[in-house]
Amino acid sequence: MSRPPRIRPRRLLAPLTAAVLTAGALAALPATTAHAAGSVVKVTGNQGNWQLSVNGQPYQIKGLTWGPSVADADRYLPDLQSMGVNTIRTWGTDASSKPLFDSAAAHGIKVIAGFWLQPGGGPGAGGCVNYLTDTTYKNQVLDEFPKWVSTYKDNAGVLMWDVGNESVLGLQNCYSGAELERQRDAYTTLVNDITKKIHAVDPNHPVTSTDAWVGAWPYFKKNAPDLDLYAVNSYNAVCDVRSAWEQGGYTKPYIVTETGPAGEWEVPDDANGVPQEPTDQAKADGYTRAWGCITGHRGVALGATMFHYGTEYDFGGIWFNLLPAGQKRLSYYAVKRAYGGDTSHDNTPPVISALDVEGGAGGVQAGRPVTLDVRASDPNGDPISYEVLDNSNYLDASKQLVSLPFTDLGGGRLTFTAPDRPGVWKVYVKATDGHGNVGVETRSIRVVPPVVSGTNIARGKPATASSFQPSYGDCPCTAANAVDGSPTTRWASDWSDPQWLQVDLGQRTSFTHVQLLWEASYAKAYTIQTSDDGRTWQTLRTVTDGNGGVDDFDLHGTGRYVRVNGTARGTGYGYSLYEFGVYN
């Protein structure tokens, strides 16, 4: 049997949840066990004709992954109920879970309750466990998980137990070759051991295990026969899950525990070399398409918890969340339609049909004005308000969105000041309608140093420095690197104050402009100086509030030597300059 193509490792961390349990953070058990009118949940039927039942009634999972805090359960679960959602999924179960289970039960919603196993969360997440030799970890989870099952098995909010998340794929970041295969066998064997212990404690709720690709299922088929059903997280490839199941010869049904629009790891790169985020409309269509493919596999796919009912307002939140910062998007309404919620009286979000960067997105000058052309409309005729934000994820892995001052020029033209740090940034435009809805589109821009008229008379000239870093990373980082005309090589100093870098222009020369392109290790305080003899210096400019990026000055001076004299570092490292340009 052929195995479906392996999912490319994710560049976007997911899931977006704070409920993850690691081996070192398993909470203490409560002293008493809570009892309520629990449900009897079964996987019934036979090969290719299965269904889930709750208290003897057919149950199709119409779900979403759960993002808000447990404290906000009563606030958000009525909204989920209005969407037609009957199930939520979590990634961790501990002492804090009871209020969520109780609130879910009170609102007619059930929970796929997760248990976290390392290195869960997909490629690159979590810590590495040796599943062949780490008996302490294995015994801990074998003891801990069934105790939480015993605590909550009679809670009416529980639908099923989900052991692990994306670890079969994630183990590739810990091991390789034959050892990876042994670890995957050992991990899935542990999942089966946990499953048997859960069944012994709670025969009334099924047990599944989630992974990030259907390539994990052969390991479960081989080593975890006690699972009641399989589970997979699959986004753009979700419509391929059916053929993988059919080709794999499996004898258990499955659910999809995460799905939605194409993820960052599944889309082509844009002209600036970063993943091209789908439009709001494409994301909404992704949920509709996913649900169609899941429901199309009748008798085998028992439903889904699509990703993600979250309010996080950051890089990943804009990519996936149905309601970032509590504002509803096109995707929210797409899921509501798919699950049969009443949308007849809904006011729906503005739609941004185009977002362009005037002059092109490949050479935006740092610190200079940028104009965006936005075409947006509101289906309900509501007035549209805009917000412009940026994000530096592709420079420094920051997920934060920063709201920017901008000017609305009218006609959908919005002007803001470009970041002063070169590299690829993402720019976001939010369009809100005053009714709790939002449309969001984003583009990448490549920020470059401002173009300077004149000649860089420092380029290629002899340069010296108080110190330089001889090795580590991309070093040696000598003084000459700062005057070689390349924005990818740099001078880096020792990690102390003060430090200086000077260039010898060869003779006394006049100049009118200086441009400094800092690496991440920048100068918070420095002076620009000139000298005729390299000993006596005249200060032309003093900076005390440097923040890195590009410092671009009209600065008139004369001298044979020009020096940057750093007096206070902006980081705990040294001073680091990509380029030191002196122009006449």
Disulfide bonds with the S-S distance in Angstrom:
Cys128-Cys174 2.14
Cys239-Cys293 1.92
Cys475-Cys477 2.01
